[in-house]
Amino acid sequence: MVKHTSIIVCILLGLFSVISCSKENSQERGTIDVPAGSDCLVTGIVPCDPVTGKGYGSFYIILGNDDKPTKSELFDSTSGSSYYKTDIVYKGDSMEVGDNGFFILDQERRITEFNTYEIAGDPGSDKFKYTYQYDAEGYLKNKSWYIHSVSAEIPSFVYTYTWLNGNLVKVEATEAAGARRTALAAELEYDFSYTVNNFIYCFPEANELAPFILSVNVGKKSKNLLTKIVVKTFNASGDVMGTYTTSYENYKFSSDGNITELYADGDAVDGMLIVDGLTKFKYQCK
């Protein structure tokens, strides 16, 4: 099975089922900070009550030296507890993410490999390995997914990313061997009248990266305003098994052009920590 909802997305969906007037955690208390400057990095994603504007919780990272993330956490304001958190430790060319496994980085600090388990932190579950390749311009070109119980040498699925005018417009997942059937296809649409600053990655299928999407460097990001994602999955006969559509609208910007909030409508997207309704964003700027 190629497409499955990540645990982080499931938790974020759960946060939307409860509206609370309880005191907010310091990570999302009050209004979202308006970023100042053009050299900024998203450090927090906050799903919010669309009526009051208050956050249900906060998925955030803490930056250390050289803007390297050192901690990632998903905090639930309604219960006052942490659903998920991990320290991020750098050793040579590796980036360890607690019990979730480790990434291998290249000289530009882009991820080139991710070693993890099917069930995070459970060494008794199947081992997964993902490898990432980039084109000459620095965009993600291919990804390979190795499932060790099937083969540690031959990937089970290969992903191809198509970029047009600086935007990711298509993702396809195909079997690496055998019939080489297409298992997943995603298309992304944009509003080309807006150029965005350093926003978040929009890899719709990348559920393995969802808990770390603010922490990892996966090459260049799309440069225009995302408006729609359509993901289709296919069965072994090539028939469409499921269609998942999400629209993004009502964007708000800071005076420096950083996206401060948006509304999403539709299905949860595995590789993005944005679910239905209002989402606000926190930044750290140089």
GUPABA-263297 format. One record per atom (N, C-alpha, C, CB): x negated, y negated, z negated; residue in three letters. Coordinates in steps of 0.02 Angstrom, whole numbers, plus 50000, padded with zeros to 5 digits. Each point is the difference from the previous one (the first is absolute). Glycine has a CB too. Layout:
residues N
XYZALA ...
END
This chain:
residues 286
499575006050000MET 500434994050000MET 499564993850000MET 500925006149939MET 499174989550109VAL 499564994250008VAL 500254994249958VAL 499715003850114VAL 500944994749890LYS 500264994149965LYS 500335002149935LYS 500174994050110LYS 499585003549834HIS 500345001149937HIS 499904993849958HIS 499835012550006HIS 500684985849955THR 499994993849962THR 499505000649943THR 501194997850029THR 498374997449966SER 499495000149947SER 500304998749933SER 499154996250082SER 500525006149865ILE 500254999149932ILE 500064992749982ILE 499505011049968ILE 500044984950056ILE 500024992949984ILE 500634996850030ILE 498744999649994ILE 501425002150068VAL 500604997350031VAL 500625002349963VAL 499424999750111VAL 500595006749868CYS 500575002649962CYS 500094996149935CYS 499825011350050CYS 499644987249916ILE 500044996349937ILE 500264992950013ILE 499055006849953ILE 500704990050100LEU 500234993350015LEU 500745000050017LEU 498864997150042LEU 501385008049992LEU 500715000550014LEU 500395000649935LEU 499765005350111LEU 499964998549841GLY 500335000849936GLY 500054993549962GLY 499585011549997GLY 499934984150011LEU 500014993649964LEU 500594995850022LEU 498755000449990LEU 501465000550073PHE 500564996050026PHE 500675002249972PHE 499344998250103PHE 500695007749866SER 500645002449974SER 500174997049933SER 499815010550061SER 499744985649909VAL 500114997149935VAL 499884992550003VAL 499675010749943VAL 500814985350036ILE 499914992749995ILE 499934998449927ILE 500664997750106ILE 498794999249875SER 499874998849930SER 499854992849987SER 499575011549989SER 500644986149951CYS 499834993249979CYS 499455000249947CYS 501174996350025CYS 498495009549970SER 499485000649950SER 499414995750018SER 500385011649974SER 499184987249977LYS 499414995850009LYS 499545003050052LYS 500094996149882LYS 499654999850161GLU 499575002250054GLU 499295001249975GLU 500704993850081GLU 498965011049949ASN 499295001049988ASN 499624994150028ASN 500145012550003ASN 499274986249970SER 499634994150020SER 499814999950073SER 499564999649885SER 500445006350147GLN 499815000250071GLN 500524996950045GLN 499365010249976GLN 501294989450001GLU 500504997050043GLU 500464995349963GLU 499955010250070GLU 499834987149873ARG 500424995449962ARG 500124993650038ARG 499565004949894ARG 501064992750105GLY 500164993650032GLY 499965000550076GLY 499574994149900GLY 500285000350131THR 499974999850073THR 499345002650024THR 500784990250002THR 499225012050060ILE 499395002550030ILE 499534994250014ILE 500625009850051ILE 498754991149932ASP 499514994750012ASP 499964998350074ASP 499345003849899ASP 500664989950118VAL 499924997950069VAL 499264999850016VAL 501084993349998VAL 498685010850048PRO 499285000250014PRO 499764993550031PRO 500085012250015PRO 499324986049968ALA 499704993950026ALA 499375001850039ALA 500464993149905ALA 499545005550159GLY 499425001450041GLY 500175005250053GLY 499264997349904GLY 500315003150147SER 500115004750055SER 499625006549991SER 500194990250074SER 499325010049880ASP 499615006049989ASP 500285003549938ASP 498964994950053ASP 501595008749956CYS 500365003149944CYS 500105007450012CYS 500574989149977CYS 499535014649969LEU 500125007250003LEU 500625001649959LEU 498775002450016LEU 501695001650013VAL 500585002149962VAL 499785004649944VAL 500744999050102VAL 499444999249836THR 499825004149942THR 500615002649963THR 498954993449990THR 501655004850032GLY 500595002449966GLY 500605000350046GLY 499564995349895GLY 500835010150099ILE 500635000850035ILE 500545000849948ILE 499445005450102ILE 501064990249899VAL 500504999749947VAL 500705000650028VAL 499234992849932VAL 501095013150062PRO 500715000650019PRO 500434996149950PRO 499795011350052PRO 500694984949974CYS 500364995249958CYS 500765000750005CYS 499054992350013CYS 501285005449935ASP 500734999250001ASP 500154994350048ASP 500145004349879ASP 500254997050174PRO 500134994750050PRO 500414994249973PRO 499945008850086PRO 500424992249859VAL 500414994749971VAL 499594995549954VAL 500995007550007VAL 498654995549946THR 499614996149951THR 499294998650024THR 500685005049910THR 499074999050137GLY 499324999250023GLY 499485003049954GLY 500374989850055GLY 499855013349890LYS 499525002949952LYS 499785006950023LYS 500544993549907LYS 498845008250075GLY 499715006350021GLY 500245005949959GLY 499024993750038GLY 501125011949996TYR 500155006249965TYR 499365003149973TYR 501005001950074TYR 498464996849960GLY 499365002849982GLY 499474996850043GLY 500525010849965GLY 498884992050033SER 499464997150040SER 499495005450017SER 500174988949945SER 499685011750120PHE 499445004150021PHE 499434995250015PHE 500755009250049PHE 498704991449913TYR 499474995050006TYR 499315003249994TYR 500784991549953TYR 498735004750069ILE 499305002049991ILE 499634994449963ILE 500035007050106ILE 499424994949863ILE 499554995249968ILE 499345000250038ILE 500565001549886ILE 499204992650132LEU 499384999550038LEU 499404998849954LEU 500644995650098LEU 498805007649919GLY 499384999049963GLY 499504996350042GLY 500225010449935GLY 499154991550058ASN 499464996750037ASN 500085001250075ASN 499245001349901ASN 500594993750139ASP 500025000550073ASP 500715001650025ASP 498805003650000ASP 501704994449961ASP 500705001250018ASP 500165007450007ASP 500004989050057ASP 499645015249908LYS 500155007250001LYS 500545001549949LYS 498825002750037LYS 501725000749984PRO 500525002049951PRO 499705004849949PRO 500904998550088PRO 499275000449849THR 499755004349946THR 500565003649963THR 499044992349988THR 501595005850025LYS 500565003149967LYS 500624999150043LYS 499494998049886LYS 500945007150113SER 500634999750036SER 500545002649952SER 499445001550114SER 501134995049884GLU 500535002049953GLU 500694998350028GLU 499204998349904GLU 501285006050080LEU 500714998650013LEU 500344999549932LEU 499995006050112LEU 500224988049871PHE 500304998649934PHE 500754998850008PHE 498924995149959PHE 501475008249997ASP 500734999350000ASP 500204995249944ASP 500155011650046ASP 500124982649974SER 500184995049951SER 500605002149957SER 499564991350077SER 500885012849952THR 500615001849964THR 499865004549941THR 500634998950106THR 498875005449901SER 499825004549945SER 499394997749962SER 500505009350064SER 499144985749964GLY 499394997649968GLY 499445005150000GLY 500704992949929GLY 499295011450123SER 499505005350003SER 499705000550069SER 500615006249910SER 498834997250094SER 499665001050063SER 500205006750030SER 499034992949960SER 501195007050103TYR 500175006150035TYR 499375003350029TYR 501134995350026TYR 498415000649994TYR 499415002450035TYR 499444995149991TYR 500705006150084TYR 498704996349900LYS 499424995649999LYS 499375004250008LYS 500604991849926LYS 498905005150102THR 499375003450008THR 499434994950002THR 500575009250063THR 498874992649908ASP 499404996150007ASP 499665001850066ASP 499854999449874ASP 499834995750157ILE 499665001150063ILE 499254999249988ILE 501014995950068ILE 498615009349947VAL 499285000049984VAL 499615001150065VAL 500235004549883VAL 499254991650126TYR 499585000450060TYR 499335003349983TYR 500554989650046TYR 499285015549993LYS 499385003649992LYS 499695001150069LYS 500415005649894LYS 499074990650121GLY 499705000550066GLY 500504998250054GLY 499235008849958GLY 500894995850088ASP 500494998750054ASP 500685002749984ASP 499075000250082ASP 501065001649856SER 500655002849982SER 500394995149956SER 499525011650008SER 501134989049995MET 500474996049960MET 500475005049967MET 499924989750078MET 499975011449857GLU 500405004949963GLU 500634996749974GLU 498955006449969GLU 501614997250039VAL 500654997349979VAL 500315004749948VAL 500174994450113VAL 499475006649833GLY 500235004149945GLY 500135007250021GLY 500504989949949GLY 500055013050026ASP 500175006950015ASP 500265000850071ASP 500255001849881ASP 499844992750155ASN 500285000350067ASN 499485002150052ASN 500814991349968ASN 498545008450015GLY 499495002050047GLY 499524994450014GLY 500795007950050GLY 498904992050009PHE 499524994950016PHE 499984998550075PHE 499325003549901PHE 500504990250114PHE 499904997850069PHE 499254999650014PHE 501094993549998PHE 498735007450065ILE 499334998650025ILE 500044993650040ILE 499685012450003ILE 499844983049985LEU 500014993550033LEU 499414999450048LEU 500564994949900LEU 499545001250154ASP 499454998550045ASP 499654993649978ASP 500605005850095ASP 498924991849944GLN 499614994149981GLN 500424993749995GLN 499015005350053GLN 501564994649980GLU 500454994349997GLU 500555000949947GLU 499764997850121GLU 500165007349837ARG 500465001749945ARG 500685002450025ARG 499424991649931ARG 500615010450132ARG 500625003050025ARG 500025007449979ARG 500024991950099ARG 500585010649889ILE 500055007149984ILE 499905004250062ILE 500784997349905ILE 498845008050089THR 499895004750055THR 500245007049983THR 499034993150036THR 501075008249898GLU 500225006649979GLU 500354999449932GLU 499055005550063GLU 501474998649928PHE 500355000349937PHE 500105007249981PHE 500584989150022PHE 499165012949920ASN 500075006749974ASN 500464999949940ASN 498855003250041ASN 501695000749962THR 500504999849948THR 500345006849996THR 500184987650018THR 500355012849942TYR 500395006149992TYR 500724998750022TYR 499255003849905TYR 501095001650113GLU 500714999450018GLU 500404997049943GLU 499895009850077GLU 499954992449862ILE 500294997049939ILE 499444996449965ILE 500895009149989ILE 499174984350006ALA 499464996049972ALA 499795002549931ALA 500414990150065ALA 498945010949926GLY 499745002049935GLY 500055007449985GLY 500294988949963GLY 499995015150084ASP 500095007249988ASP 499535003950045ASP 501204998249968ASP 498215003850006PRO 499525003750042PRO 500255006950021PRO 499114993949942PRO 501455008350029GLY 500295006450020GLY 500434999350062GLY 499985003549883GLY 500194990350137SER 500394999050061SER 499544999650060SER 500894994049934SER 499415005950125ASP 499615000350061ASP 499554993850007ASP 500915006750054ASP 498494994449974LYS 499554994450013LYS 500174996850067LYS 499095005649932LYS 500934987850068PHE 500104996250061PHE 499384995750013PHE 501264999849982PHE 498584999450082LYS 499484995350020LYS 500264996050060LYS 499075007649958LYS 500834985850039TYR 500184995650055TYR 499354996650023TYR 501194998149955TYR 498735001450110THR 499444996150027THR 500274994450044THR 499255010249997THR 500394984250004TYR 500234993950034TYR 499464997550047TYR 500734997049901TYR 499475001550162GLN 499534997550050GLN 500254993250026GLN 499675011950032GLN 499854983849985TYR 500164993250021TYR 499734998750070TYR 499984996149881TYR 500354999250155ASP 499754998350066ASP 499474994649995ASP 501125003050050ASP 498624994950008ALA 499454995250000ALA 500194993249972ALA 499555006050099ALA 501114992549902GLU 500234993649973GLU 500175000249926GLU 500434997550113GLU 499525008449858GLY 500125000649928GLY 500705002049980GLY 499144991649988GLY 501275010750060TYR 500685002349984TYR 500005007649990TYR 500494990450067TYR 499955012049889LEU 500075007249990LEU 500245003150066LEU 500254998449877LEU 499385006750145LYS 500145003150065LYS 500315006949992LYS 499054993650049LYS 500665010449907ASN 500245006849989ASN 499955002049927ASN 499655002950117ASN 500775001649864LYS 499975003149934LYS 500115007550009LYS 500424989449942LYS 499215014650020SER 500095007350002SER 500175002449930SER 499195001150097SER 501295003549899TRP 500225002749936TRP 499835007449997TRP 500944991549993TRP 498625010349960TYR 499795006949990TYR 500365002949939TYR 498874997550052TYR 501465008149957ILE 500325003649945ILE 499595006349988ILE 501164995450029ILE 498505004849914HIS 499495005249990HIS 500285007050002HIS 499384991849932HIS 501255009350047SER 500285006750001SER 500115002450072SER 500554997849890SER 499474997550157VAL 500065001650071VAL 499325000450031VAL 501124994450006VAL 498485000349987SER 499324999950025SER 499634993949972SER 500355006150105SER 499054995149870ALA 499604994449976ALA 499584997050056ALA 499975005349887ALA 500034997950171GLU 499584997950056GLU 500404996850057GLU 499215009049969GLU 501404993350040ILE 500424997450055ILE 500594996349970ILE 499655009650077ILE 500474984249942PRO 500564996349972PRO 500675003150020PRO 499314989650002PRO 501195009749956SER 500675002350016SER 500354994950045SER 500055006349891SER 499844987250094PHE 500324994750040PHE 499494994650014PHE 501135002649949PHE 498954994350109VAL 499594994350020VAL 500474994250015VAL 499095007550048VAL 500734986649925TYR 500414994050008TYR 499654995250047TYR 500495001549884TYR 499884995650162THR 499734995150046THR 500354993349989THR 499735009050085THR 499874985749909TYR 500274993349986TYR 499904995650061TYR 499775001149876TYR 500764995850147THR 499974995750059THR 500084992749978THR 500475009250074THR 499064986749946TRP 500004992849983TRP 500094995950063TRP 499265002149900TRP 501124992550095LEU 500114995550056LEU 499974992849976LEU 500725008650059LEU 498834987649970ASN 499924992949981ASN 499914999149925ASN 500704996950099ASN 498925007649870GLY 499854999349929GLY 500535002749953GLY 499354990350031GLY 501125013549995ASN 500545002749958ASN 500065007650011ASN 500614989050005ASN 499515014649940LEU 500145007150005LEU 500725000750027LEU 499205002849904LEU 500875000550153VAL 500665000550031VAL 500265007250004VAL 499724989850066VAL 499845015149925LYS 500235006950006LYS 499545004749962LYS 500504997450111LYS 499805007749857VAL 499635005349967VAL 500305006650023VAL 499724992749899VAL 499855012050121GLU 500235006750019GLU 499615005249962GLU 500334995950113GLU 500025009149861ALA 499685005749967ALA 500135006250042ALA 500134994749885ALA 499345008850134THR 500075006050039THR 499615005749968THR 500154993150105THR 500055013049911GLU 499625005849977GLU 499314999850032GLU 501065006849984GLU 498444995049978ALA 499324999950027ALA 499845006250041ALA 499664993249902ALA 500735012150090ALA 499885006350036ALA 500685003050019ALA 498905002049939ALA 501075003750094GLY 500625003450019GLY 500394996250053GLY 500055004849886GLY 500594994350103ALA 500424996750049ALA 499884992550003ALA 500855008849982ALA 498804988649968ARG 499844992849996ARG 500644995750005ARG 498865002350051ARG 501664999949916ARG 500644996450002ARG 499944993349963ARG 500625011050006ARG 499814984450014THR 500054993749963THR 500455001149941THR 499824993250106THR 499945005149834ALA 500395001049939ALA 500304993649974ALA 499265009549973ALA 500434984950044LEU 500234993549975LEU 499814994550050LEU 499905003949880LEU 500544991350128ALA 499864994150041ALA 500314993949966ALA 499955007050107ALA 499664987849887ALA 500244993849969ALA 499854994250046ALA 499825004749884ALA 500664990650119GLU 499914993950039GLU 500114994049955GLU 500365005850106GLU 499234989149903LEU 500044993949959LEU 500114994050044LEU 499245005249914LEU 501194990250063GLU 500164993950036GLU 499804993949959GLU 500945005850059GLU 498924988649976TYR 499744994049967TYR 500324993750027TYR 498925005949982TYR 501054989049977ASP 500174993250022ASP 499344996650017ASP 501064999449927ASP 498814999750138PHE 499364997550022PHE 499924992549990PHE 499975009250083PHE 500564987549895SER 499944992749989SER 499664998549933SER 501044998350068SER 498855006849890TYR 499674999149936TYR 499355004049998TYR 501124998149944TYR 498354998650038THR 499375003449986THR 499915000249924THR 499484996250110THR 500415009849863VAL 499955000749927VAL 499275000449979VAL 501115005949998VAL 498774992049940ASN 499345000649970ASN 499895007249978ASN 500024988049962ASN 499505013149996ASN 499815006749978ASN 500565003149959ASN 498784996650000ASN 501725006650034PHE 500575002949965PHE 499855007349984PHE 500794992050058PHE 499715012349939ILE 499895007049983ILE 499995004250064ILE 500554998349887ILE 499175007750107TYR 500005004750056TYR 500715002650011TYR 498805003249977TYR 501364998150086CYS 500665002650018CYS 499935006650038CYS 500464988250006CYS 499285016949960PHE 499955006750029PHE 500605004049976PHE 498724999450004PHE 501795001450037PRO 500645002849975PRO 499965007249977PRO 500554992250076PRO 498995011749952GLU 499985007149984GLU 499515001749943GLU 500305002350118GLU 499304993049860ALA 499425001449958ALA 500195000649926ALA 499284994050082ALA 501125011149902ASN 500205000949930ASN 499405001449955ASN 501105004350040ASN 498364998549988GLU 499425001449958GLU 499664993649976GLU 499835010750062GLU 500284983849974LEU 499684993649982LEU 500444995549958LEU 499355000950104LEU 501305000849890ALA 500474995649967ALA 499774997849930ALA 500905005550064ALA 498854999149893PRO 499804997849933PRO 499384995550000PRO 500495010449957PRO 499154989350100PHE 499374996450003PHE 500004994650054PHE 499435010349959PHE 501164988050068ILE 500024995850060ILE 499724993149987ILE 500995006450038ILE 499014991249899LEU 499704993649984LEU 499265000649985LEU 501104996249957LEU 498665009950036SER 499315001149978SER 499525002050055SER 500485003349893SER 499794999150164VAL 499575002850051VAL 499924995450060VAL 500355011349963VAL 499104989450071ASN 499864996550062ASN 500095005050057ASN 499184991849944ASN 501335007150097VAL 500155004550056VAL 499924996250065VAL 500795006949929VAL 498704988850074GLY 499874996150060GLY 500444993950004GLY 499675010450057GLY 500404986950002LYS 500384993950010LYS 500755001149990LYS 499124996150080LYS 501234998549902LYS 500725000349989LYS 500374996650058LYS 499825000149875LYS 500825001550131SER 500404996850051SER 500024992549988SER 500695010450014SER 499324985750040LYS 499934992849993LYS 500664996250003LYS 498895001250050LYS 501655002049973ASN 500644996650005ASN 500505002849949ASN 499794997950121ASN 500804999149878LEU 500505001349948LEU 500415006250016LEU 500054987749976LEU 499905017449982LEU 500365006250010LEU 500754998949992LEU 499005006549959LEU 501404996050088THR 500734999149996THR 500385006749998THR 499864989350061THR 499845016049964LYS 500375006350003LYS 499535006050007LYS 500974993950050LYS 499215011649916ILE 499655006450008ILE 500525005450013ILE 499044996249924ILE 500845007950127VAL 500425005850014VAL 499555006250001VAL 500844993150067VAL 499315011649889VAL 499625006249996VAL 500455005850020VAL 499264995349908VAL 500495008950137LYS 500375006050021LYS 499585006249985LYS 500614993550090LYS 499715011749883THR 499675006449990THR 500325005150047THR 499724997249879THR 499885007850140PHE 500215004950050PHE 499915007149974PHE 499704991950092PHE 500755012649930ASN 499935007049981ASN 499555003650050ASN 501134999849945ASN 498795006750045ALA 499545003850042ALA 500225000350073ALA 499715006749901ALA 500944992050112SER 500255000150068SER 499954993250034SER 500775009149967SER 498994986049997GLY 499944993350028GLY 500614995749992GLY 499225004850079GLY 501284997749886ASP 500624996149988ASP 499894995349941ASP 500715009450046ASP 499634984849957VAL 499954995249944VAL 500345003049939VAL 499984990250081VAL 499655010249865MET 500255002949938MET 500274994649953MET 499195009450013MET 500504984649990GLY 500224994549958GLY 499754993450027GLY 500015007649901GLY 500394987150089THR 499814993350021THR 500064995449940THR 500375002150119THR 499104994149868TYR 499974995649941TYR 499854992950025TYR 499615009549923TYR 500854985950061THR 499934993250026THR 500004995049942THR 500585003350107THR 498964992049896THR 499944994849949THR 499884993350033THR 499565008449917THR 500824986550061SER 499914993250025SER 499714995649945SER 500975001550080SER 498624993649940TYR 499684995449953TYR 500184992950022TYR 499055008149976TYR 501224987949977GLU 500254993450018GLU 499964995349940GLU 500775005250086GLU 499484988749925ASN 500034994949947ASN 499324999049965ASN 501215003049982ASN 498284996850059TYR 499334998849973TYR 499964992949972TYR 499505008150083TYR 500114991249864LYS 499814993449975LYS 499244999649997LYS 501084999049933LYS 498674994950077PHE 499294999050005PHE 499774994549951PHE 500035003750120PHE 499344996749860SER 499704994549964SER 499804994650049SER 499595007849909SER 500204986550066SER 499794994550045SER 499395002050040SER 500464991749919SER 499165013450058ASP 499415002350036ASP 500155005850047ASP 499314996149904ASP 501335005850101GLY 500195005250047GLY 499985007049973GLY 499584992650085GLY 500345008349849ASN 500025006649971ASN 500725002149986ASN 498874998149948ASN 501295008250066ILE 500685002549989ILE 500115000849926ILE 500005005950112ILE 500514990749861THR 500145000449929THR 500595004749984THR 499564988549988THR 500895012550060GLU 500555004749989GLU 500335001850066GLU 500194995249887GLU 500195010350112LEU 500385002350057LEU 500575004449977LEU 498984999450074LEU 501495001949972TYR 500545004849988TYR 499915005850048TYR 500794990849962TYR 499305015350012ALA 499995006050041ALA 500695003249998ALA 498765001849977ALA 501445001150080ASP 500655003250005ASP 499935006450040ASP 500594988949992ASP 499585016749977GLY 499965006450035GLY 499675005349958GLY 499964993950106GLY 499665010549928ASP 499695005749967ASP 499344998149968ASP 500555007550082ASP 499284996149864ALA 499344999149970ALA 499475002850048ALA 500495000849883ALA 498964995650124VAL 499475002050045VAL 499425002849959VAL 500344991150085VAL 499455015049932ASP 499525003649958ASP 499364996149986ASP 500465010350047ASP 499264986450003GLY 499354996949993GLY 500014993049973GLY 499655007050091GLY 500944990249892MET 500054993149977MET 500374999749934MET 499974995950118MET 499805000049836LEU 500324999349935LEU 500524994550001LEU 498955004149944LEU 501464996050108ILE 500564995350006ILE 500635004050011ILE 499254990850048ILE 501245008349908VAL 500635003650007VAL 500564995050008VAL 499565009649931VAL 501064992950073ASP 500574995650014ASP 500054994049953ASP 500595010050042ASP 499604984349987GLY 500124994049960GLY 499424995250000GLY 500745006849931GLY 499244989250016LEU 499504994649994LEU 499355002649972LEU 500924991849984LEU 498535006350048THR 499335001649976THR 499594993650000THR 500075011950042THR 499574986949903LYS 499554994349996LYS 499285002449996LYS 500894993149944LYS 498655002450072PHE 499305001950003PHE 499564995249959PHE 500205005050114PHE 499314997949852LYS 499514996149962LYS 499345000350037LYS 500595002349890LYS 499024992350104TYR 499364999450034TYR 499454998049952TYR 500604997050105TYR 498795004649916GLN 499414997049969GLN 499614996850056GLN 499965008649904GLN 499894985050088CYS 499674996250053CYS 499314997749977CYS 501124996250043CYS 498455003250006LYS 499314997649985LYS 500004992449996LYS 499505010150058LYS 
END
